[in-house]
């Protein structure tokens, strides 16, 4: 009788307990990923304005989660900072092709991407101090940063050069290093506007305003 009842239930389309659990587990995983991304976005925004020493309770409030949620994902501040760093690198890598497709011109896409890059670099301040006891960890992150972002920046520069909007020859490493140097003062001087200076640099990439070699 038990087998007959099971067969009858299957014919009627009654889901088995395993079938019912699977969608719920998938939904929970998606919710957990979404909550983690929201938390990382909130932490990154607060790091820009308050530095990497921003109170965890402020990050939790901005993300709309409890302190326990943050500590469950990131037991230490270093864990959180590293996760924010990697999250922002991935966001930058994904933003390049998206901006090229949506912006009015490759140069406009490059300008918007460098804005995002400045935000990332400002957030990155303080990372070295947090990781000073683990040089290997820092070197790994730096390699990851270069591997993910140099190709994206190269694509933006090549597109702008192919469109005749900038002079060719500038490498992604040169541009990113230059932007990084312009962002150095942002950590210690609130009057220093790194984004404005970087915007002037990007405008200067246009062939009609660059000095002849």
N, C-alpha and C positions, 0 to 999 in steps of 0.2 A: 504493500500500500504506500510506503514512503516513496518508492521509486516512481510509482504512478503519479503521486501528487506532485513530485518535482517536475516530471515531464509535462504535466498539465500546466504548471505554473510557467514553465519555459515557453510553452505554446502560446500562452496568454500574454507573453512579453513581460512577465514579472521579473524585474532585475534581481540578480543575485546580490548578496551583501558585498561581494568584491566589486561588482559593477557599480554599485552605489558609492562605494568608498573612493574609487579611483578619481572621479571628477572632483570630489571634495578635496582630495589630497592635491590635485593639480591646481585647484583654485587657491588653496592655502599657500602653495609654493609661489604662485603668481603674486598673491597679496604680500607675502614676505619679501619678495624681490622689489615690489613697488614701494613698500615701506622703507626698505633699505636705501633705495635710490632717493626717495624723498628726504631721508635723514642725511645722506651724503650731500645732496644739493643744499640743504639748510646749513650744514656745517661749512661748506665751501663759501657760501654767501657771508656767513658770520666771520669766517677767517679773513675775508677781504677787508672787512670794516674793523675787526677787533683783534686780528692776529690769531695764531694757532693756540694761544693760551686762553681763548674765549671760554667762559664757564660752560660746562657740559649742560647745566640746567637751561641756559639760554638757547643752546642748540636744540635741546629737547622741546622747548616751548615753540621755537620757530618751526620745527618739523611736525609739531602736534602729536608727539609721542611721549611716553613716560621715560624717566631716567633708566629704568630697568631694561627697556628696549635697546637703548644705546649700549649699555654695558653687556647685554647679551650678545650683541653683534661685535662690539669692540671693547674687550676687557680693559685695555689701556689707552691712554691718549695717543701714544705712538701708533697703535693699531688703527685708530680713527684717522690720524693725519695721513698715514700711508694709503689707507683706503680712499680718502678724498683725493689724494694725488693721482692715484690710478684711475679713479672715476673721472676726473677732469681730463686726463690724457685721452681716455676713450671718447669722451664728449667732444674734444677738439678734433680727434681723428675722424669722427663721424660727421662733424660740422663742415669740414672742407668740401666734400662732394655735394652736400646738401646746399651749401651757399652758392657754389658754382652753378647749380641747376636753377636756383631761385633768384639770385641777384640780377640786377640789370646789366652787369658787365663783370668780366673776370676781375678787373681792378676793384670794383665795389665789393666783390666777394672776398678779395684779399684784405681789403681794409677792415671789413667786418670780422674776418678771422683773426687778424692781428689784435683787434679789440678784445676778443675772447682770450687770446694768448696772453695779453697783458693781465687780464683778470686772473688767469692761471698763475702767472709768475708772481703776482702780488700775494696770492694765497700760499704760494710755495715758500715764502719767506718764513724762516723758523724751522723748516724741515731739517736742515743740516744739524742744527743744535739738538733736535730731538734724536737724531740718528748718529750723533757723534761717537757713540760707543760701539757702533756697528757699521764700519766702513764698507763691508761687503754688501750690506743691505742698501746703503746709499748708492753704491756703484751699480747695483742691479737695477735700481729704479731709474738711474740716469740713462743706462743702456736701453731700458724699456721706453723711456721718453723719446730718445733719438730714433729708435727703430719704428715707433708709431707715428711720430710727427714730421720727421724729415721728408718722407714720401708725400705727405699731404701738402706741406708747404711748397714742395717742388712742383706738384701738380698745379697749385694756384699760380705760382710764378710763371710756369710754362704757358698756362692758358692766357695770362695777361700779356706775356711777351708775344705769343702767337697772334693775339688780337691787336698788336701794335700799341698797347696802352702803356707799356714800360719798355725800357731798353733791355735787351737780353744780356745774359752774362752773370747776373747776380745769383749766387747759390742760396739754397734754403738755409744752409748752416750759417752763412754770412748774415742773412736777414734775421734769423732767430737769435743769433749771438748779439747783433746790434740792438734788437728790441730788448733783450735781456739786460744789456748794459744800461739802457735808458731807464729801466725799471729799478735799478739798484737804489736810488735815492728815495723811493716811495716808502721804504720801511721805517726810516728814521725822521722824515720830514713831511708833516701833513700838508704843507703848502706846495709840495712837489707834485705836479700833475703828469704822471708818466703817460697816461693815455693821450693827452694833448700832444706831447712831444713825439710819441710814436705815430700819431695821425699825421704830423708834419713830415715825418720820415717816409710814410707810405705815399703821401702826395708827391714827395720829391722823387719817387721812383718813376714818375711819368717822364717819358722821353723828352717832352717839350720844355721841361724845366730843369733837367739834369745837365750839369756841365759836360761839355764834350771831352772825351778822353784824349 
